[in-house]
């Protein structure tokens, strides 16, 4: 049973407090959970205002389904954040 993990490196240059950063993250995470049924978590840089790392995990019986789901989730993240998504990686376990 394959597991897909996508890690997003995100820059939020317009956030001037942790509260603003967490509002952006809350919007992103809730939308991804509802639309794509994936698990999300902030993985790194919790105490930094303008930078974060978000992990998105999907599990299925088909790697092609996971790949499709993660690509759609990346597209949604880019639609929400624009050019704030700095870098991403995808791993299969």
C-alpha positions as protocol buffer text, in pm:
chain_id: "A"
residue {
  index: 1
  type: UNK
  ca { x: 0 y: 0 z: 0 }
}
residue {
  index: 2
  type: UNK
  ca { x: 179 y: 317 z: -117 }
}
residue {
  index: 3
  type: UNK
  ca { x: 192 y: 638 z: 83 }
}
residue {
  index: 4
  type: UNK
  ca { x: 265 y: 972 z: -84 }
}
residue {
  index: 5
  type: UNK
  ca { x: 429 y: 1261 z: 101 }
}
residue {
  index: 6
  type: UNK
  ca { x: 456 y: 1607 z: -50 }
}
residue {
  index: 7
  type: UNK
  ca { x: 657 y: 1871 z: 133 }
}
residue {
  index: 8
  type: UNK
  ca { x: 594 y: 2238 z: 49 }
}
residue {
  index: 9
  type: UNK
  ca { x: 846 y: 2508 z: 135 }
}
residue {
  index: 10
  type: UNK
  ca { x: 645 y: 2829 z: 164 }
}
residue {
  index: 11
  type: UNK
  ca { x: 752 y: 3193 z: 196 }
}
residue {
  index: 12
  type: UNK
  ca { x: 489 y: 3435 z: 330 }
}
residue {
  index: 13
  type: UNK
  ca { x: 653 y: 3778 z: 288 }
}
residue {
  index: 14
  type: UNK
  ca { x: 341 y: 3976 z: 380 }
}
residue {
  index: 15
  type: UNK
  ca { x: 296 y: 3809 z: 721 }
}
residue {
  index: 16
  type: UNK
  ca { x: 398 y: 4044 z: 1000 }
}
residue {
  index: 17
  type: UNK
  ca { x: 309 y: 3816 z: 1291 }
}
residue {
  index: 18
  type: UNK
  ca { x: 261 y: 3451 z: 1374 }
}
residue {
  index: 19
  type: UNK
  ca { x: -113 y: 3516 z: 1383 }
}
residue {
  index: 20
  type: UNK
  ca { x: -114 y: 3628 z: 1018 }
}
residue {
  index: 21
  type: UNK
  ca { x: 102 y: 3332 z: 917 }
}
residue {
  index: 22
  type: UNK
  ca { x: -124 y: 3084 z: 1094 }
}
residue {
  index: 23
  type: UNK
  ca { x: -433 y: 3235 z: 929 }
}
residue {
  index: 24
  type: UNK
  ca { x: -279 y: 3167 z: 588 }
}
residue {
  index: 25
  type: UNK
  ca { x: -183 y: 2814 z: 692 }
}
residue {
  index: 26
  type: UNK
  ca { x: -527 y: 2743 z: 837 }
}
residue {
  index: 27
  type: UNK
  ca { x: -693 y: 2841 z: 509 }
}
residue {
  index: 28
  type: UNK
  ca { x: -454 y: 2625 z: 308 }
}
residue {
  index: 29
  type: UNK
  ca { x: -475 y: 2321 z: 534 }
}
residue {
  index: 30
  type: UNK
  ca { x: -853 y: 2322 z: 573 }
}
residue {
  index: 31
  type: UNK
  ca { x: -913 y: 2360 z: 200 }
}
residue {
  index: 32
  type: UNK
  ca { x: -673 y: 2075 z: 116 }
}
residue {
  index: 33
  type: UNK
  ca { x: -830 y: 1847 z: 378 }
}
residue {
  index: 34
  type: UNK
  ca { x: -1184 y: 1910 z: 254 }
}
residue {
  index: 35
  type: UNK
  ca { x: -1120 y: 1899 z: -121 }
}
residue {
  index: 36
  type: UNK
  ca { x: -865 y: 1618 z: -143 }
}
residue {
  index: 37
  type: UNK
  ca { x: -906 y: 1417 z: 180 }
}
residue {
  index: 38
  type: UNK
  ca { x: -537 y: 1445 z: 268 }
}
residue {
  index: 39
  type: UNK
  ca { x: -361 y: 1489 z: 600 }
}
residue {
  index: 40
  type: UNK
  ca { x: -162 y: 1810 z: 649 }
}
residue {
  index: 41
  type: UNK
  ca { x: 77 y: 1938 z: 913 }
}
residue {
  index: 42
  type: UNK
  ca { x: 319 y: 2224 z: 964 }
}
residue {
  index: 43
  type: UNK
  ca { x: 655 y: 2048 z: 982 }
}
residue {
  index: 44
  type: UNK
  ca { x: 914 y: 2320 z: 1038 }
}
residue {
  index: 45
  type: UNK
  ca { x: 966 y: 2690 z: 1113 }
}
residue {
  index: 46
  type: UNK
  ca { x: 672 y: 2713 z: 1356 }
}
residue {
  index: 47
  type: UNK
  ca { x: 816 y: 3021 z: 1527 }
}
residue {
  index: 48
  type: UNK
  ca { x: 922 y: 3209 z: 1212 }
}
residue {
  index: 49
  type: UNK
  ca { x: 676 y: 3465 z: 1075 }
}
residue {
  index: 50
  type: UNK
  ca { x: 744 y: 3450 z: 704 }
}
residue {
  index: 51
  type: UNK
  ca { x: 850 y: 3093 z: 635 }
}
residue {
  index: 52
  type: UNK
  ca { x: 702 y: 2747 z: 686 }
}
residue {
  index: 53
  type: UNK
  ca { x: 717 y: 2387 z: 571 }
}
residue {
  index: 54
  type: UNK
  ca { x: 391 y: 2198 z: 522 }
}
residue {
  index: 55
  type: UNK
  ca { x: 359 y: 1823 z: 478 }
}
residue {
  index: 56
  type: UNK
  ca { x: 72 y: 1671 z: 282 }
}
residue {
  index: 57
  type: UNK
  ca { x: 12 y: 1295 z: 301 }
}
residue {
  index: 58
  type: UNK
  ca { x: -215 y: 1070 z: 98 }
}
residue {
  index: 59
  type: UNK
  ca { x: -258 y: 694 z: 116 }
}
residue {
  index: 60
  type: UNK
  ca { x: -429 y: 470 z: -138 }
}
residue {
  index: 61
  type: UNK
  ca { x: -406 y: 131 z: -306 }
}
residue {
  index: 62
  type: UNK
  ca { x: -286 y: 297 z: -628 }
}
residue {
  index: 63
  type: UNK
  ca { x: 29 y: 509 z: -668 }
}
residue {
  index: 64
  type: UNK
  ca { x: -119 y: 678 z: -975 }
}
residue {
  index: 65
  type: UNK
  ca { x: -418 y: 791 z: -767 }
}
residue {
  index: 66
  type: UNK
  ca { x: -184 y: 930 z: -500 }
}
residue {
  index: 67
  type: UNK
  ca { x: 21 y: 1108 z: -766 }
}
residue {
  index: 68
  type: UNK
  ca { x: -293 y: 1264 z: -913 }
}
residue {
  index: 69
  type: UNK
  ca { x: -420 y: 1371 z: -571 }
}
residue {
  index: 70
  type: UNK
  ca { x: -89 y: 1531 z: -474 }
}
residue {
  index: 71
  type: UNK
  ca { x: -61 y: 1713 z: -808 }
}
residue {
  index: 72
  type: UNK
  ca { x: -411 y: 1854 z: -762 }
}
residue {
  index: 73
  type: UNK
  ca { x: -328 y: 1954 z: -403 }
}
residue {
  index: 74
  type: UNK
  ca { x: -15 y: 2132 z: -529 }
}
residue {
  index: 75
  type: UNK
  ca { x: -222 y: 2315 z: -788 }
}
residue {
  index: 76
  type: UNK
  ca { x: -469 y: 2422 z: -520 }
}
residue {
  index: 77
  type: UNK
  ca { x: -186 y: 2538 z: -291 }
}
residue {
  index: 78
  type: UNK
  ca { x: -40 y: 2744 z: -576 }
}
residue {
  index: 79
  type: UNK
  ca { x: -384 y: 2888 z: -650 }
}
residue {
  index: 80
  type: UNK
  ca { x: -421 y: 2996 z: -286 }
}
residue {
  index: 81
  type: UNK
  ca { x: -64 y: 3113 z: -226 }
}
residue {
  index: 82
  type: UNK
  ca { x: 53 y: 3212 z: -573 }
}
residue {
  index: 83
  type: UNK
  ca { x: 430 y: 3247 z: -594 }
}
residue {
  index: 84
  type: UNK
  ca { x: 466 y: 3195 z: -218 }
}
residue {
  index: 85
  type: UNK
  ca { x: 522 y: 2821 z: -277 }
}
residue {
  index: 86
  type: UNK
  ca { x: 900 y: 2826 z: -300 }
}
residue {
  index: 87
  type: UNK
  ca { x: 982 y: 2459 z: -348 }
}
residue {
  index: 88
  type: UNK
  ca { x: 816 y: 2119 z: -322 }
}
residue {
  index: 89
  type: UNK
  ca { x: 924 y: 1755 z: -308 }
}
residue {
  index: 90
  type: UNK
  ca { x: 725 y: 1434 z: -346 }
}
residue {
  index: 91
  type: UNK
  ca { x: 822 y: 1102 z: -188 }
}
residue {
  index: 92
  type: UNK
  ca { x: 656 y: 761 z: -202 }
}
residue {
  index: 93
  type: UNK
  ca { x: 689 y: 522 z: 90 }
}
